[in-house]
Amino acid sequence: MGKVSVITVKVPDELKEKMRQVKVNWSRYLREAIMKKVEEASLRAASAKIDEVRLRVRPVPTDELVSWIREDRER
């Protein structure tokens, strides 16, 4: 896993007691939940950048696309 940092999560006493009753590795569970959320945020950011690029790029006519494909095939 490499270098790790410690974070603290505060929960109400009632919740902590209920967590003790559930057989879950809470550190692993929270680590995976955090990684999933970070990955989702990263994908949203990438999607936003793609959308931004799409807005700036002009549409390419079909005949021009066909021309590019034919040129590529001839190489």
PyMOL Python script that loads the backbone (N, CA, C, O; Angstrom):
from pymol import cmd

cmd.read_pdbstr("""\
ATOM      1  N   MET A   1       0.826  -1.192   0.000  1.00  0.00           N
ATOM      2  CA  MET A   1       0.000   0.000   0.000  1.00  0.00           C
ATOM      3  C   MET A   1       0.863   1.246   0.000  1.00  0.00           C
ATOM      4  O   MET A   1       0.382   2.321  -0.359  1.00  0.00           O
ATOM      5  N   GLY A   2       2.125   1.134   0.392  1.00  0.00           N
ATOM      6  CA  GLY A   2       2.984   2.316   0.398  1.00  0.00           C
ATOM      7  C   GLY A   2       2.783   3.151   1.643  1.00  0.00           C
ATOM      8  O   GLY A   2       2.246   2.680   2.646  1.00  0.00           O
ATOM      9  N   LYS A   3       3.220   4.395   1.567  1.00  0.00           N
ATOM     10  CA  LYS A   3       3.095   5.312   2.687  1.00  0.00           C
ATOM     11  C   LYS A   3       1.616   5.596   2.958  1.00  0.00           C
ATOM     12  O   LYS A   3       0.841   5.815   2.027  1.00  0.00           O
ATOM     13  N   VAL A   4       1.239   5.592   4.213  1.00  0.00           N
ATOM     14  CA  VAL A   4      -0.159   5.829   4.569  1.00  0.00           C
ATOM     15  C   VAL A   4      -0.268   6.972   5.562  1.00  0.00           C
ATOM     16  O   VAL A   4       0.675   7.274   6.293  1.00  0.00           O
ATOM     17  N   SER A   5      -1.423   7.594   5.573  1.00  0.00           N
ATOM     18  CA  SER A   5      -1.730   8.645   6.532  1.00  0.00           C
ATOM     19  C   SER A   5      -2.895   8.193   7.381  1.00  0.00           C
ATOM     20  O   SER A   5      -3.697   7.357   6.965  1.00  0.00           O
ATOM     21  N   VAL A   6      -2.982   8.745   8.558  1.00  0.00           N
ATOM     22  CA  VAL A   6      -4.073   8.416   9.465  1.00  0.00           C
ATOM     23  C   VAL A   6      -5.089   9.543   9.432  1.00  0.00           C
ATOM     24  O   VAL A   6      -4.737  10.720   9.518  1.00  0.00           O
ATOM     25  N   ILE A   7      -6.368   9.165   9.306  1.00  0.00           N
ATOM     26  CA  ILE A   7      -7.433  10.147   9.417  1.00  0.00           C
ATOM     27  C   ILE A   7      -8.353   9.697  10.544  1.00  0.00           C
ATOM     28  O   ILE A   7      -8.394   8.516  10.887  1.00  0.00           O
ATOM     29  N   THR A   8      -9.073  10.624  11.106  1.00  0.00           N
ATOM     30  CA  THR A   8      -9.984  10.324  12.202  1.00  0.00           C
ATOM     31  C   THR A   8     -11.395  10.657  11.761  1.00  0.00           C
ATOM     32  O   THR A   8     -11.645  11.681  11.125  1.00  0.00           O
ATOM     33  N   VAL A   9     -12.318   9.760  12.116  1.00  0.00           N
ATOM     34  CA  VAL A   9     -13.724   9.980  11.809  1.00  0.00           C
ATOM     35  C   VAL A   9     -14.474   9.991  13.137  1.00  0.00           C
ATOM     36  O   VAL A   9     -14.357   9.063  13.937  1.00  0.00           O
ATOM     37  N   LYS A  10     -15.231  11.034  13.356  1.00  0.00           N
ATOM     38  CA  LYS A  10     -16.026  11.122  14.580  1.00  0.00           C
ATOM     39  C   LYS A  10     -17.439  10.663  14.287  1.00  0.00           C
ATOM     40  O   LYS A  10     -18.066  11.108  13.325  1.00  0.00           O
ATOM     41  N   VAL A  11     -17.937   9.764  15.132  1.00  0.00           N
ATOM     42  CA  VAL A  11     -19.312   9.278  15.016  1.00  0.00           C
ATOM     43  C   VAL A  11     -19.954   9.331  16.399  1.00  0.00           C
ATOM     44  O   VAL A  11     -19.253   9.261  17.408  1.00  0.00           O
ATOM     45  N   PRO A  12     -21.267   9.453  16.457  1.00  0.00           N
ATOM     46  CA  PRO A  12     -21.946   9.447  17.757  1.00  0.00           C
ATOM     47  C   PRO A  12     -21.720   8.112  18.484  1.00  0.00           C
ATOM     48  O   PRO A  12     -21.520   7.076  17.849  1.00  0.00           O
ATOM     49  N   ASP A  13     -21.755   8.153  19.794  1.00  0.00           N
ATOM     50  CA  ASP A  13     -21.536   6.947  20.598  1.00  0.00           C
ATOM     51  C   ASP A  13     -22.508   5.831  20.219  1.00  0.00           C
ATOM     52  O   ASP A  13     -22.119   4.664  20.164  1.00  0.00           O
ATOM     53  N   GLU A  14     -23.762   6.180  19.957  1.00  0.00           N
ATOM     54  CA  GLU A  14     -24.758   5.167  19.568  1.00  0.00           C
ATOM     55  C   GLU A  14     -24.320   4.424  18.305  1.00  0.00           C
ATOM     56  O   GLU A  14     -24.414   3.199  18.223  1.00  0.00           O
ATOM     57  N   LEU A  15     -23.848   5.179  17.340  1.00  0.00           N
ATOM     58  CA  LEU A  15     -23.418   4.573  16.091  1.00  0.00           C
ATOM     59  C   LEU A  15     -22.191   3.695  16.316  1.00  0.00           C
ATOM     60  O   LEU A  15     -22.102   2.602  15.757  1.00  0.00           O
ATOM     61  N   LYS A  16     -21.262   4.154  17.115  1.00  0.00           N
ATOM     62  CA  LYS A  16     -20.056   3.371  17.412  1.00  0.00           C
ATOM     63  C   LYS A  16     -20.434   2.031  18.027  1.00  0.00           C
ATOM     64  O   LYS A  16     -19.846   1.004  17.688  1.00  0.00           O
ATOM     65  N   GLU A  17     -21.399   2.033  18.915  1.00  0.00           N
ATOM     66  CA  GLU A  17     -21.848   0.792  19.545  1.00  0.00           C
ATOM     67  C   GLU A  17     -22.484  -0.136  18.506  1.00  0.00           C
ATOM     68  O   GLU A  17     -22.243  -1.343  18.517  1.00  0.00           O
ATOM     69  N   LYS A  18     -23.282   0.425  17.622  1.00  0.00           N
ATOM     70  CA  LYS A  18     -23.889  -0.389  16.568  1.00  0.00           C
ATOM     71  C   LYS A  18     -22.829  -0.933  15.610  1.00  0.00           C
ATOM     72  O   LYS A  18     -22.957  -2.050  15.109  1.00  0.00           O
ATOM     73  N   MET A  19     -21.785  -0.147  15.357  1.00  0.00           N
ATOM     74  CA  MET A  19     -20.701  -0.601  14.489  1.00  0.00           C
ATOM     75  C   MET A  19     -19.985  -1.807  15.089  1.00  0.00           C
ATOM     76  O   MET A  19     -19.566  -2.708  14.363  1.00  0.00           O
ATOM     77  N   ARG A  20     -19.847  -1.824  16.407  1.00  0.00           N
ATOM     78  CA  ARG A  20     -19.186  -2.956  17.081  1.00  0.00           C
ATOM     79  C   ARG A  20     -19.962  -4.247  16.875  1.00  0.00           C
ATOM     80  O   ARG A  20     -19.377  -5.329  16.859  1.00  0.00           O
ATOM     81  N   GLN A  21     -21.269  -4.138  16.719  1.00  0.00           N
ATOM     82  CA  GLN A  21     -22.115  -5.320  16.568  1.00  0.00           C
ATOM     83  C   GLN A  21     -22.065  -5.892  15.148  1.00  0.00           C
ATOM     84  O   GLN A  21     -22.477  -7.029  14.919  1.00  0.00           O
ATOM     85  N   VAL A  22     -21.565  -5.108  14.208  1.00  0.00           N
ATOM     86  CA  VAL A  22     -21.493  -5.539  12.810  1.00  0.00           C
ATOM     87  C   VAL A  22     -20.065  -6.015  12.534  1.00  0.00           C
ATOM     88  O   VAL A  22     -19.098  -5.296  12.785  1.00  0.00           O
ATOM     89  N   LYS A  23     -19.955  -7.212  12.025  1.00  0.00           N
ATOM     90  CA  LYS A  23     -18.634  -7.787  11.739  1.00  0.00           C
ATOM     91  C   LYS A  23     -18.105  -7.263  10.398  1.00  0.00           C
ATOM     92  O   LYS A  23     -18.215  -7.925   9.366  1.00  0.00           O
ATOM     93  N   VAL A  24     -17.528  -6.058  10.444  1.00  0.00           N
ATOM     94  CA  VAL A  24     -16.981  -5.408   9.252  1.00  0.00           C
ATOM     95  C   VAL A  24     -15.619  -4.829   9.611  1.00  0.00           C
ATOM     96  O   VAL A  24     -15.432  -4.289  10.702  1.00  0.00           O
ATOM     97  N   ASN A  25     -14.676  -4.942   8.693  1.00  0.00           N
ATOM     98  CA  ASN A  25     -13.399  -4.262   8.859  1.00  0.00           C
ATOM     99  C   ASN A  25     -13.650  -2.818   8.442  1.00  0.00           C
ATOM    100  O   ASN A  25     -13.590  -2.496   7.256  1.00  0.00           O
ATOM    101  N   TRP A  26     -13.930  -1.951   9.406  1.00  0.00           N
ATOM    102  CA  TRP A  26     -14.343  -0.584   9.119  1.00  0.00           C
ATOM    103  C   TRP A  26     -13.256   0.216   8.432  1.00  0.00           C
ATOM    104  O   TRP A  26     -13.555   1.065   7.593  1.00  0.00           O
ATOM    105  N   SER A  27     -12.006  -0.036   8.768  1.00  0.00           N
ATOM    106  CA  SER A  27     -10.908   0.674   8.098  1.00  0.00           C
ATOM    107  C   SER A  27     -10.916   0.361   6.606  1.00  0.00           C
ATOM    108  O   SER A  27     -10.831   1.266   5.776  1.00  0.00           O
ATOM    109  N   ARG A  28     -11.018  -0.922   6.266  1.00  0.00           N
ATOM    110  CA  ARG A  28     -11.041  -1.325   4.864  1.00  0.00           C
ATOM    111  C   ARG A  28     -12.279  -0.773   4.163  1.00  0.00           C
ATOM    112  O   ARG A  28     -12.196  -0.262   3.046  1.00  0.00           O
ATOM    113  N   TYR A  29     -13.428  -0.882   4.832  1.00  0.00           N
ATOM    114  CA  TYR A  29     -14.683  -0.400   4.258  1.00  0.00           C
ATOM    115  C   TYR A  29     -14.603   1.091   3.931  1.00  0.00           C
ATOM    116  O   TYR A  29     -14.972   1.513   2.835  1.00  0.00           O
ATOM    117  N   LEU A  30     -14.123   1.880   4.881  1.00  0.00           N
ATOM    118  CA  LEU A  30     -14.027   3.326   4.665  1.00  0.00           C
ATOM    119  C   LEU A  30     -12.973   3.670   3.615  1.00  0.00           C
ATOM    120  O   LEU A  30     -13.176   4.578   2.809  1.00  0.00           O
ATOM    121  N   ARG A  31     -11.854   2.955   3.618  1.00  0.00           N
ATOM    122  CA  ARG A  31     -10.802   3.188   2.630  1.00  0.00           C
ATOM    123  C   ARG A  31     -11.351   2.936   1.222  1.00  0.00           C
ATOM    124  O   ARG A  31     -11.113   3.728   0.310  1.00  0.00           O
ATOM    125  N   GLU A  32     -12.090   1.823   1.048  1.00  0.00           N
ATOM    126  CA  GLU A  32     -12.663   1.509  -0.262  1.00  0.00           C
ATOM    127  C   GLU A  32     -13.728   2.528  -0.660  1.00  0.00           C
ATOM    128  O   GLU A  32     -13.810   2.909  -1.828  1.00  0.00           O
ATOM    129  N   ALA A  33     -14.542   2.971   0.295  1.00  0.00           N
ATOM    130  CA  ALA A  33     -15.569   3.975   0.002  1.00  0.00           C
ATOM    131  C   ALA A  33     -14.921   5.296  -0.423  1.00  0.00           C
ATOM    132  O   ALA A  33     -15.400   5.963  -1.341  1.00  0.00           O
ATOM    133  N   ILE A  34     -13.846   5.662   0.242  1.00  0.00           N
ATOM    134  CA  ILE A  34     -13.135   6.902  -0.102  1.00  0.00           C
ATOM    135  C   ILE A  34     -12.520   6.781  -1.492  1.00  0.00           C
ATOM    136  O   ILE A  34     -12.616   7.708  -2.296  1.00  0.00           O
ATOM    137  N   MET A  35     -11.885   5.634  -1.781  1.00  0.00           N
ATOM    138  CA  MET A  35     -11.277   5.440  -3.104  1.00  0.00           C
ATOM    139  C   MET A  35     -12.342   5.507  -4.197  1.00  0.00           C
ATOM    140  O   MET A  35     -12.112   6.099  -5.252  1.00  0.00           O
ATOM    141  N   LYS A  36     -13.503   4.904  -3.950  1.00  0.00           N
ATOM    142  CA  LYS A  36     -14.584   4.927  -4.932  1.00  0.00           C
ATOM    143  C   LYS A  36     -15.054   6.361  -5.179  1.00  0.00           C
ATOM    144  O   LYS A  36     -15.259   6.756  -6.327  1.00  0.00           O
ATOM    145  N   LYS A  37     -15.225   7.138  -4.117  1.00  0.00           N
ATOM    146  CA  LYS A  37     -15.688   8.520  -4.250  1.00  0.00           C
ATOM    147  C   LYS A  37     -14.663   9.359  -5.004  1.00  0.00           C
ATOM    148  O   LYS A  37     -15.035  10.171  -5.852  1.00  0.00           O
ATOM    149  N   VAL A  38     -13.378   9.173  -4.709  1.00  0.00           N
ATOM    150  CA  VAL A  38     -12.319   9.912  -5.400  1.00  0.00           C
ATOM    151  C   VAL A  38     -12.304   9.548  -6.884  1.00  0.00           C
ATOM    152  O   VAL A  38     -12.151  10.422  -7.737  1.00  0.00           O
ATOM    153  N   GLU A  39     -12.462   8.253  -7.194  1.00  0.00           N
ATOM    154  CA  GLU A  39     -12.494   7.819  -8.591  1.00  0.00           C
ATOM    155  C   GLU A  39     -13.700   8.414  -9.317  1.00  0.00           C
ATOM    156  O   GLU A  39     -13.574   8.851 -10.461  1.00  0.00           O
ATOM    157  N   GLU A  40     -14.859   8.435  -8.673  1.00  0.00           N
ATOM    158  CA  GLU A  40     -16.054   9.032  -9.278  1.00  0.00           C
ATOM    159  C   GLU A  40     -15.830  10.522  -9.569  1.00  0.00           C
ATOM    160  O   GLU A  40     -16.202  11.016 -10.634  1.00  0.00           O
ATOM    161  N   ALA A  41     -15.224  11.223  -8.621  1.00  0.00           N
ATOM    162  CA  ALA A  41     -14.951  12.647  -8.818  1.00  0.00           C
ATOM    163  C   ALA A  41     -13.972  12.854  -9.970  1.00  0.00           C
ATOM    164  O   ALA A  41     -14.118  13.794 -10.751  1.00  0.00           O
ATOM    165  N   SER A  42     -12.984  11.984 -10.073  1.00  0.00           N
ATOM    166  CA  SER A  42     -12.006  12.074 -11.152  1.00  0.00           C
ATOM    167  C   SER A  42     -12.678  11.842 -12.506  1.00  0.00           C
ATOM    168  O   SER A  42     -12.390  12.545 -13.474  1.00  0.00           O
ATOM    169  N   LEU A  43     -13.571  10.859 -12.569  1.00  0.00           N
ATOM    170  CA  LEU A  43     -14.286  10.586 -13.818  1.00  0.00           C
ATOM    171  C   LEU A  43     -15.208  11.739 -14.195  1.00  0.00           C
ATOM    172  O   LEU A  43     -15.328  12.080 -15.372  1.00  0.00           O
ATOM    173  N   ARG A  44     -15.866  12.346 -13.194  1.00  0.00           N
ATOM    174  CA  ARG A  44     -16.719  13.505 -13.471  1.00  0.00           C
ATOM    175  C   ARG A  44     -15.897  14.666 -14.026  1.00  0.00           C
ATOM    176  O   ARG A  44     -16.324  15.348 -14.957  1.00  0.00           O
ATOM    177  N   ALA A  45     -14.715  14.886 -13.449  1.00  0.00           N
ATOM    178  CA  ALA A  45     -13.848  15.967 -13.922  1.00  0.00           C
ATOM    179  C   ALA A  45     -13.391  15.699 -15.354  1.00  0.00           C
ATOM    180  O   ALA A  45     -13.375  16.610 -16.182  1.00  0.00           O
ATOM    181  N   ALA A  46     -13.019  14.453 -15.648  1.00  0.00           N
ATOM    182  CA  ALA A  46     -12.594  14.102 -17.002  1.00  0.00           C
ATOM    183  C   ALA A  46     -13.747  14.274 -17.978  1.00  0.00           C
ATOM    184  O   ALA A  46     -13.554  14.766 -19.090  1.00  0.00           O
ATOM    185  N   SER A  47     -14.934  13.876 -17.572  1.00  0.00           N
ATOM    186  CA  SER A  47     -16.114  14.025 -18.423  1.00  0.00           C
ATOM    187  C   SER A  47     -16.397  15.498 -18.709  1.00  0.00           C
ATOM    188  O   SER A  47     -16.745  15.861 -19.832  1.00  0.00           O
ATOM    189  N   ALA A  48     -16.248  16.335 -17.699  1.00  0.00           N
ATOM    190  CA  ALA A  48     -16.470  17.775 -17.882  1.00  0.00           C
ATOM    191  C   ALA A  48     -15.464  18.353 -18.875  1.00  0.00           C
ATOM    192  O   ALA A  48     -15.818  19.198 -19.698  1.00  0.00           O
ATOM    193  N   LYS A  49     -14.201  17.897 -18.798  1.00  0.00           N
ATOM    194  CA  LYS A  49     -13.189  18.375 -19.736  1.00  0.00           C
ATOM    195  C   LYS A  49     -13.504  17.922 -21.153  1.00  0.00           C
ATOM    196  O   LYS A  49     -13.327  18.683 -22.104  1.00  0.00           O
ATOM    197  N   ILE A  50     -13.970  16.691 -21.299  1.00  0.00           N
ATOM    198  CA  ILE A  50     -14.345  16.183 -22.625  1.00  0.00           C
ATOM    199  C   ILE A  50     -15.490  17.011 -23.190  1.00  0.00           C
ATOM    200  O   ILE A  50     -15.471  17.385 -24.363  1.00  0.00           O
ATOM    201  N   ASP A  51     -16.488  17.298 -22.357  1.00  0.00           N
ATOM    202  CA  ASP A  51     -17.615  18.124 -22.804  1.00  0.00           C
ATOM    203  C   ASP A  51     -17.147  19.509 -23.235  1.00  0.00           C
ATOM    204  O   ASP A  51     -17.645  20.064 -24.214  1.00  0.00           O
ATOM    205  N   GLU A  52     -16.188  20.063 -22.500  1.00  0.00           N
ATOM    206  CA  GLU A  52     -15.641  21.381 -22.838  1.00  0.00           C
ATOM    207  C   GLU A  52     -14.958  21.351 -24.205  1.00  0.00           C
ATOM    208  O   GLU A  52     -15.127  22.265 -25.012  1.00  0.00           O
ATOM    209  N   VAL A  53     -14.193  20.302 -24.453  1.00  0.00           N
ATOM    210  CA  VAL A  53     -13.508  20.166 -25.741  1.00  0.00           C
ATOM    211  C   VAL A  53     -14.531  20.004 -26.861  1.00  0.00           C
ATOM    212  O   VAL A  53     -14.385  20.598 -27.929  1.00  0.00           O
ATOM    213  N   ARG A  54     -15.560  19.206 -26.619  1.00  0.00           N
ATOM    214  CA  ARG A  54     -16.598  19.004 -27.641  1.00  0.00           C
ATOM    215  C   ARG A  54     -17.246  20.324 -28.048  1.00  0.00           C
ATOM    216  O   ARG A  54     -17.577  20.524 -29.216  1.00  0.00           O
ATOM    217  N   LEU A  55     -17.425  21.218 -27.086  1.00  0.00           N
ATOM    218  CA  LEU A  55     -18.040  22.506 -27.394  1.00  0.00           C
ATOM    219  C   LEU A  55     -17.144  23.376 -28.278  1.00  0.00           C
ATOM    220  O   LEU A  55     -17.641  24.202 -29.043  1.00  0.00           O
ATOM    221  N   ARG A  56     -15.822  23.190 -28.171  1.00  0.00           N
ATOM    222  CA  ARG A  56     -14.894  24.014 -28.936  1.00  0.00           C
ATOM    223  C   ARG A  56     -14.566  23.441 -30.308  1.00  0.00           C
ATOM    224  O   ARG A  56     -14.063  24.160 -31.171  1.00  0.00           O
ATOM    225  N   VAL A  57     -14.839  22.166 -30.522  1.00  0.00           N
ATOM    226  CA  VAL A  57     -14.469  21.503 -31.773  1.00  0.00           C
ATOM    227  C   VAL A  57     -15.632  21.589 -32.757  1.00  0.00           C
ATOM    228  O   VAL A  57     -16.792  21.383 -32.401  1.00  0.00           O
ATOM    229  N   ARG A  58     -15.287  21.896 -33.994  1.00  0.00           N
ATOM    230  CA  ARG A  58     -16.335  21.977 -35.013  1.00  0.00           C
ATOM    231  C   ARG A  58     -16.700  20.572 -35.487  1.00  0.00           C
ATOM    232  O   ARG A  58     -15.845  19.687 -35.498  1.00  0.00           O
ATOM    233  N   PRO A  59     -17.948  20.354 -35.875  1.00  0.00           N
ATOM    234  CA  PRO A  59     -18.346  19.041 -36.406  1.00  0.00           C
ATOM    235  C   PRO A  59     -17.634  18.777 -37.736  1.00  0.00           C
ATOM    236  O   PRO A  59     -17.410  19.695 -38.525  1.00  0.00           O
ATOM    237  N   VAL A  60     -17.286  17.525 -37.968  1.00  0.00           N
ATOM    238  CA  VAL A  60     -16.605  17.152 -39.204  1.00  0.00           C
ATOM    239  C   VAL A  60     -17.639  16.531 -40.146  1.00  0.00           C
ATOM    240  O   VAL A  60     -18.330  15.585 -39.770  1.00  0.00           O
ATOM    241  N   PRO A  61     -17.747  17.054 -41.353  1.00  0.00           N
ATOM    242  CA  PRO A  61     -18.697  16.493 -42.321  1.00  0.00           C
ATOM    243  C   PRO A  61     -18.367  15.034 -42.647  1.00  0.00           C
ATOM    244  O   PRO A  61     -17.205  14.630 -42.630  1.00  0.00           O
ATOM    245  N   THR A  62     -19.399  14.262 -42.941  1.00  0.00           N
ATOM    246  CA  THR A  62     -19.232  12.833 -43.225  1.00  0.00           C
ATOM    247  C   THR A  62     -18.284  12.594 -44.396  1.00  0.00           C
ATOM    248  O   THR A  62     -17.437  11.703 -44.324  1.00  0.00           O
ATOM    249  N   ASP A  63     -18.407  13.358 -45.458  1.00  0.00           N
ATOM    250  CA  ASP A  63     -17.541  13.147 -46.619  1.00  0.00           C
ATOM    251  C   ASP A  63     -16.069  13.367 -46.276  1.00  0.00           C
ATOM    252  O   ASP A  63     -15.191  12.714 -46.841  1.00  0.00           O
ATOM    253  N   GLU A  64     -15.802  14.285 -45.352  1.00  0.00           N
ATOM    254  CA  GLU A  64     -14.416  14.511 -44.930  1.00  0.00           C
ATOM    255  C   GLU A  64     -13.904  13.321 -44.125  1.00  0.00           C
ATOM    256  O   GLU A  64     -12.753  12.917 -44.283  1.00  0.00           O
ATOM    257  N   LEU A  65     -14.741  12.764 -43.273  1.00  0.00           N
ATOM    258  CA  LEU A  65     -14.361  11.570 -42.509  1.00  0.00           C
ATOM    259  C   LEU A  65     -14.056  10.406 -43.447  1.00  0.00           C
ATOM    260  O   LEU A  65     -13.064   9.699 -43.274  1.00  0.00           O
ATOM    261  N   VAL A  66     -14.916  10.217 -44.435  1.00  0.00           N
ATOM    262  CA  VAL A  66     -14.703   9.143 -45.408  1.00  0.00           C
ATOM    263  C   VAL A  66     -13.374   9.349 -46.126  1.00  0.00           C
ATOM    264  O   VAL A  66     -12.633   8.392 -46.351  1.00  0.00           O
ATOM    265  N   SER A  67     -13.077  10.573 -46.479  1.00  0.00           N
ATOM    266  CA  SER A  67     -11.819  10.891 -47.150  1.00  0.00           C
ATOM    267  C   SER A  67     -10.626  10.530 -46.272  1.00  0.00           C
ATOM    268  O   SER A  67      -9.648   9.962 -46.758  1.00  0.00           O
ATOM    269  N   TRP A  68     -10.700  10.853 -44.997  1.00  0.00           N
ATOM    270  CA  TRP A  68      -9.601  10.529 -44.068  1.00  0.00           C
ATOM    271  C   TRP A  68      -9.409   9.018 -43.966  1.00  0.00           C
ATOM    272  O   TRP A  68      -8.279   8.530 -43.951  1.00  0.00           O
ATOM    273  N   ILE A  69     -10.505   8.289 -43.897  1.00  0.00           N
ATOM    274  CA  ILE A  69     -10.424   6.832 -43.774  1.00  0.00           C
ATOM    275  C   ILE A  69      -9.779   6.249 -45.021  1.00  0.00           C
ATOM    276  O   ILE A  69      -8.914   5.379 -44.919  1.00  0.00           O
ATOM    277  N   ARG A  70     -10.181   6.711 -46.187  1.00  0.00           N
ATOM    278  CA  ARG A  70      -9.612   6.204 -47.445  1.00  0.00           C
ATOM    279  C   ARG A  70      -8.124   6.511 -47.527  1.00  0.00           C
ATOM    280  O   ARG A  70      -7.340   5.658 -47.944  1.00  0.00           O
ATOM    281  N   GLU A  71      -7.725   7.714 -47.136  1.00  0.00           N
ATOM    282  CA  GLU A  71      -6.306   8.085 -47.137  1.00  0.00           C
ATOM    283  C   GLU A  71      -5.517   7.177 -46.214  1.00  0.00           C
ATOM    284  O   GLU A  71      -4.415   6.743 -46.550  1.00  0.00           O
ATOM    285  N   ASP A  72      -6.082   6.893 -45.053  1.00  0.00           N
ATOM    286  CA  ASP A  72      -5.395   6.033 -44.089  1.00  0.00           C
ATOM    287  C   ASP A  72      -5.254   4.621 -44.618  1.00  0.00           C
ATOM    288  O   ASP A  72      -4.209   3.997 -44.433  1.00  0.00           O
ATOM    289  N   ARG A  73      -6.277   4.106 -45.268  1.00  0.00           N
ATOM    290  CA  ARG A  73      -6.227   2.757 -45.827  1.00  0.00           C
ATOM    291  C   ARG A  73      -5.183   2.642 -46.930  1.00  0.00           C
ATOM    292  O   ARG A  73      -4.542   1.602 -47.080  1.00  0.00           O
ATOM    293  N   GLU A  74      -5.012   3.708 -47.699  1.00  0.00           N
ATOM    294  CA  GLU A  74      -4.049   3.687 -48.791  1.00  0.00           C
ATOM    295  C   GLU A  74      -2.608   3.674 -48.304  1.00  0.00           C
ATOM    296  O   GLU A  74      -1.713   3.241 -49.031  1.00  0.00           O
ATOM    297  N   ARG A  75      -2.377   4.135 -47.102  1.00  0.00           N
ATOM    298  CA  ARG A  75      -1.019   4.126 -46.535  1.00  0.00           C
ATOM    299  C   ARG A  75      -0.652   2.765 -46.176  1.00  0.00           C
ATOM    300  O   ARG A  75       0.452   2.533 -45.681  1.00  0.00           O
TER     301      ARG A  75
END
""", "prot")
cmd.dss("prot")
cmd.show_as("cartoon", "prot")
cmd.util.cbc("prot")
cmd.orient("prot")
